[in-house]
Amino acid sequence: MKWIAGILTFSWMALLFSCAAPLKRSAPPVLTTQIHQWPERYQANYQQIHTFEGTARLTVESPQVNGHVNIRVIWIDPDTLFVQAEGAFGVNVGKIFIGKRRFLIYNEYDNQYIAGELTNAYIARFLNTDFSLKDLQAALLGKPLAPVSGARLVDAKRGVFALKAGSVKHRYKVDPETGLLEKWEMLRDGRVIVRMEFQRYRKQNGIYFPGLIRLTQPERQERITVFYKTLMFNRPINPARYRITIDPRARQLNL
């Protein structure tokens, strides 16, 4: 349950969080100037990513948690994500593994862990927030929570695409001059439930990727921000680098 994630949260926050630093700005690359081609070009760009590794600053803002932590991220297509949190002097204090169906959160500092199915909404949460681990995964991958396939261009001048799914509407804002996704919103009854913003794009090895991602739930006053410092794409990654070994004395919290 949410209190379990809160137990893991406290020690990490005390060890890791500190004040933010200013970011550098650079001119964005150009994915496409043909706005009507954006959905296809966007999907083709991400299909080039087979492995991904980066270092980032992860910031969490909510009524319960505020601060940031340095992390190392490893992604293996199609469904393996590893996140390692580092404290002072590069000491590893926490790890998260997200697979196709299951997850593991290991608090090395307190020697406690949570493991289970990603479909379990009670425990598959990130820290003491209402963001799911799949929400975190989307933010780290720089992708909206909803797929872009099927999105329809509704305003070519402003670069606005829309997709309807039952009572929910998805809205995508694309820069017409660069073809880069700037914002995605999920709306219900005209209210923005979730918003993602994508900025500071860079082009590396032919891949376009946002260096700054914000995931916000306005009504809950919660936000996750990811600022990538380094990025590497499509390099071989030894499985040992994203394997988590649990201390036999560690306490499992979701028994």
Secondary structure per residue as TSV (DSSP state, phi and psi in degrees):
chain	resnum	aa	ss	phi	psi
A	1	M	-	360.0	177.7
A	2	K	H	-62.6	-32.2
A	3	W	H	-64.7	-28.5
A	4	I	H	-64.5	-48.1
A	5	A	H	-61.0	-32.8
A	6	G	H	-64.7	-35.7
A	7	I	H	-62.7	-44.3
A	8	L	H	-67.7	-28.8
A	9	T	H	-68.0	-43.9
A	10	F	H	-56.8	-50.9
A	11	S	H	-65.9	-39.4
A	12	W	H	-61.9	-43.6
A	13	M	H	-64.6	-43.2
A	14	A	H	-63.5	-36.8
A	15	L	H	-80.2	-35.5
A	16	L	H	-106.3	-34.6
A	17	F	-	-81.0	143.3
A	18	S	-	-156.6	-170.9
A	19	C	-	-80.3	156.0
A	20	A	-	-83.4	160.7
A	21	A	-	-118.7	156.1
A	22	P	-	-66.4	151.2
A	23	L	-	-108.2	152.4
A	24	K	-	-84.8	150.1
A	25	R	-	-112.3	149.2
A	26	S	-	-149.3	158.1
A	27	A	-	-66.7	136.5
A	28	P	-	-73.8	148.5
A	29	P	-	-75.3	175.1
A	30	V	-	-116.6	117.3
A	31	L	S	-82.6	-48.6
A	32	T	-	-162.4	147.3
A	33	T	S	-103.3	-0.8
A	34	Q	-	-95.1	92.7
A	35	I	G	-58.8	-33.4
A	36	H	G	-67.9	-17.4
A	37	Q	G	-89.9	-0.4
A	38	W	H	-56.2	-48.9
A	39	P	H	-55.8	-43.1
A	40	E	H	-68.4	-42.9
A	41	R	H	-66.4	-37.7
A	42	Y	H	-62.7	-48.2
A	43	Q	H	-65.4	-40.3
A	44	A	H	-63.2	-36.0
A	45	N	H	-62.0	-47.8
A	46	Y	H	-72.2	-25.6
A	47	Q	H	-68.3	-14.3
A	48	Q	T	-78.1	-16.3
A	49	I	-	-87.4	110.9
A	50	H	S	-103.8	-37.4
A	51	T	E	-136.5	155.0
A	52	F	E	-151.4	136.8
A	53	E	E	-142.2	136.7
A	54	G	E	-156.2	162.5
A	55	T	E	-114.9	143.5
A	56	A	E	-151.4	166.4
A	57	R	E	-106.8	123.2
A	58	L	E	-106.6	121.1
A	59	T	E	-111.7	135.5
A	60	V	E	-120.6	129.7
A	61	E	E	-128.8	122.4
A	62	S	S	-161.9	169.7
A	63	P	S	-59.4	-23.9
A	64	Q	S	-98.8	-31.1
A	65	V	-	-134.1	136.0
A	66	N	E	-146.7	127.9
A	67	G	E	151.0	-173.7
A	68	H	E	-142.9	162.8
A	69	V	E	-144.4	148.5
A	70	N	E	-84.2	134.9
A	71	I	E	-133.2	158.5
A	72	R	E	-116.8	132.2
A	73	V	E	-119.2	133.7
A	74	I	E	-127.7	131.1
A	75	W	E	-126.8	129.8
A	76	I	E	-119.9	115.0
A	77	D	T	-62.5	136.1
A	78	P	T	-103.4	-8.7
A	79	D	T	-151.1	25.8
A	80	T	E	-116.3	120.7
A	81	L	E	-127.5	133.8
A	82	F	E	-128.0	132.5
A	83	V	E	-129.4	130.0
A	84	Q	E	-121.4	124.2
A	85	A	E	-94.6	138.2
A	86	E	E	-118.8	136.7
A	87	G	-	-96.2	-155.3
A	88	A	G	-62.3	141.9
A	89	F	G	62.2	25.6
A	90	G	G	73.8	17.3
A	91	V	-	-74.7	129.5
A	92	N	E	-74.8	124.7
A	93	V	E	-122.5	-10.6
A	94	G	E	-166.1	148.1
A	95	K	E	-139.1	147.6
A	96	I	E	-129.8	134.2
A	97	F	E	-123.4	127.7
A	98	I	E	-123.0	119.1
A	99	G	-	-106.5	-158.9
A	100	K	S	-66.5	-41.0
A	101	R	S	-126.8	-24.6
A	102	R	E	-119.9	165.0
A	103	F	E	-141.0	163.3
A	104	L	E	-144.9	129.1
A	105	I	E	-118.6	120.2
A	106	Y	E	-120.0	115.0
A	107	N	E	-91.3	96.4
A	108	E	T	-68.1	-29.9
A	109	Y	T	-65.2	-45.8
A	110	D	T	-96.6	-0.4
A	111	N	T	55.9	51.5
A	112	Q	E	-131.8	153.2
A	113	Y	E	-149.4	158.4
A	114	I	E	-125.8	137.1
A	115	A	E	-142.2	147.6
A	116	G	E	170.8	-166.3
A	117	E	E	-84.2	142.6
A	118	L	T	-65.5	-21.7
A	119	T	T	-77.6	-9.2
A	120	N	-	-81.9	97.1
A	121	A	T	-66.6	-17.1
A	122	Y	T	-76.2	-32.4
A	123	I	T	-117.8	-18.7
A	124	A	-	-83.1	57.4
A	125	R	B	-118.8	154.1
A	126	F	S	-95.1	115.0
A	127	L	T	50.8	-146.7
A	128	N	T	-99.0	55.5
A	129	T	S	-130.5	177.3
A	130	D	S	-95.0	8.3
A	131	F	-	-78.7	132.6
A	132	S	B	-80.8	166.8
A	133	L	H	-66.0	-29.5
A	134	K	H	-70.0	-32.8
A	135	D	H	-62.8	-45.6
A	136	L	H	-59.6	-43.1
A	137	Q	H	-59.7	-44.9
A	138	A	H	-60.9	-42.0
A	139	A	H	-63.2	-43.0
A	140	L	H	-67.6	-28.3
A	141	L	H	-89.2	-3.3
A	142	G	T	67.7	32.6
A	143	K	-	-123.8	148.9
A	144	P	-	-68.0	158.8
A	145	L	S	-70.5	-19.5
A	146	A	S	-110.7	142.4
A	147	P	-	-66.2	153.6
A	148	V	-	-88.8	-13.8
A	149	S	T	-62.5	130.8
A	150	G	T	93.4	-9.3
A	151	A	-	-66.7	136.8
A	152	R	E	-111.6	135.8
A	153	L	E	-72.1	120.7
A	154	V	E	-114.0	-15.5
A	155	D	E	-151.2	95.2
A	156	A	T	-66.7	-34.8
A	157	K	T	-65.2	-40.7
A	158	R	T	-95.7	-7.7
A	159	G	T	72.5	42.4
A	160	V	E	-104.6	127.7
A	161	F	E	-115.5	155.2
A	162	A	E	-141.2	151.6
A	163	L	E	-144.4	128.8
A	164	K	E	-103.7	133.6
A	165	A	E	-138.8	90.9
A	166	G	T	66.1	-126.4
A	167	S	T	-86.0	0.7
A	168	V	E	-106.7	139.2
A	169	K	E	-116.6	134.2
A	170	H	E	-107.5	132.2
A	171	R	E	-124.3	129.9
A	172	Y	E	-117.8	128.6
A	173	K	E	-110.4	117.4
A	174	V	E	-115.3	137.8
A	175	D	-	-70.1	115.1
A	176	P	T	-62.6	-24.0
A	177	E	T	-84.0	-23.8
A	178	T	T	-119.0	-18.7
A	179	G	-	73.1	18.5
A	180	L	-	-98.7	135.5
A	181	L	E	-68.9	124.0
A	182	E	E	-100.8	-35.4
A	183	K	E	-153.8	143.7
A	184	W	E	-130.5	137.7
A	185	E	E	-134.0	142.7
A	186	M	E	-109.2	124.2
A	187	L	E	-119.8	144.4
A	188	R	E	-136.0	124.3
A	189	D	T	55.4	37.8
A	190	G	T	79.5	-2.1
A	191	R	E	-101.1	139.0
A	192	V	E	-78.8	116.0
A	193	I	E	-89.5	-44.2
A	194	V	E	-137.0	142.8
A	195	R	E	-135.4	139.8
A	196	M	E	-126.9	137.2
A	197	E	E	-121.9	141.0
A	198	F	E	-128.4	121.9
A	199	Q	E	-139.7	175.5
A	200	R	E	52.3	51.1
A	201	Y	E	-65.5	149.8
A	202	R	E	-136.9	155.9
A	203	K	E	-114.2	123.6
A	204	Q	E	-140.9	126.1
A	205	N	T	53.6	37.0
A	206	G	T	78.2	6.9
A	207	I	E	-111.8	132.6
A	208	Y	E	-96.5	129.3
A	209	F	E	-147.9	135.7
A	210	P	E	-75.8	134.3
A	211	G	E	-87.2	-14.0
A	212	L	E	-133.9	120.9
A	213	I	E	-127.7	131.9
A	214	R	E	-121.1	129.9
A	215	L	E	-118.4	120.0
A	216	T	E	-129.5	138.3
A	217	Q	E	-111.9	94.4
A	218	P	G	-57.2	-43.1
A	219	E	G	-69.4	-25.4
A	220	R	G	-95.9	-4.7
A	221	Q	T	56.9	45.7
A	222	E	E	-124.5	143.2
A	223	R	E	-150.0	141.5
A	224	I	E	-116.5	130.8
A	225	T	E	-124.0	132.2
A	226	V	E	-118.5	123.4
A	227	F	E	-119.0	111.7
A	228	Y	E	-82.0	132.0
A	229	K	E	-95.1	-40.7
A	230	T	E	-134.7	150.6
A	231	L	E	-141.5	138.6
A	232	M	E	-139.1	131.4
A	233	F	E	-117.2	144.1
A	234	N	S	56.5	39.8
A	235	R	-	-106.4	145.2
A	236	P	-	-59.3	137.1
A	237	I	-	-125.6	121.6
A	238	N	-	-65.1	127.1
A	239	P	G	-54.8	-26.3
A	240	A	G	-63.4	-21.8
A	241	R	G	-76.9	-17.8
A	242	Y	G	-122.3	25.8
A	243	R	-	-96.0	135.6
A	244	I	-	-107.9	123.3
A	245	T	-	-104.3	120.9
A	246	I	-	-90.1	130.8
A	247	D	-	-60.2	130.5
A	248	P	T	-56.3	-23.3
A	249	R	T	-88.7	-1.5
A	250	A	-	-65.9	147.6
A	251	R	E	-97.0	126.9
A	252	Q	E	-88.2	125.2
A	253	L	S	-87.4	-22.4
A	254	N	-	-105.5	50.6
A	255	L	-	-73.1	360.0
